Amino acid sequence: HRGPGPRTLSDMAAQRHFFTGPVIKTDLLVVWLEKHGIAATAEFVDPSLPDDGDLDRQVRALVPEADYDRAYDLFFGDKEGEL
């Protein structure tokens, strides 16, 4: 598990919140976005809690502001054409 790690202030400035959910789902989303060329990152919703491996712990997925619309279209877009 790569887990959310600390980010610098400059990283945070260029990021936009994309999704919040349990670690297990958010990690999969981050990997999926990376496979589509979007450099997503993750951070714990409550960083004061210990990283004890709880897969239900809430995590935010963040994407670069410039890639937000593309990420949204990929993830939430109309899937009808894929059937």
N, C-alpha and C positions, 0 to 999 in steps of 0.2 A: 504494500500500500504506500503510495507516494505521499499521501496526506497533504493537506494545505500547509504551506510554509509561510514564513514572513516575507513581506514585500516591501520594497522601498516606496517612499512618498511619490517619486516620479512614476513608478509603475501604477500606483493607485489613481493618479490624476487622469491617466489615459484609459482607465477601465470603466466599464458600465455593468451594473448588476444585470444578470441574465436569468438566473434561476436559483431558488433555494430549496434544498431538500436534504434527505439523509446522505451521509458520506457515500454509501454504496451506489446510489443513483447518480449523485453529482460527479463522482470519479468516472463513471462510465460516460456521462455527458461530456466531461472535459476531454477524455480520450477521443470520443467521437468527433467533437469539434476540431481537435488537433488533426485528425485524419482528413478533415475538410479544409485544412490550411488556416484554421483560426486558432490563434495562440491564447486559449482560455486558461484562466487560473482559478484557484479555489481558496477560500478562507473560511475558518470556523466562524459561525454566527456569534458564539460566545468564546473568545480566545482565552478566557480565564480558566475554563475547565481543563482538566488534564487530558492529554491525548492517550486514552486508555484502550483504543481499538474498537470503541462502540460504533458499529456500522450504522446506527440510527441517529448519531449525532448530526445536528443540523449544520450544513455547509452552504455557502453562497458560491455560485459559479459566476465569474466575471469574464467579460470579453472586451477586447479593445473597442473603444468607441467607434472607430472607423469600420469595424467588422460587425457591429451590432445588427444592422438591418439584414445582412446576409445570414448571420447566425439565426435570427428570428425566422427568416423565410425557410431556411433548411429544416429547422426543428419544428416550427409551428405551422408552416405553410401547407397549402392544399396538397394532400397526398393522393387525390383521386386519380391523377395521371399515372401513378405507380402501380395501379391494380391490374 
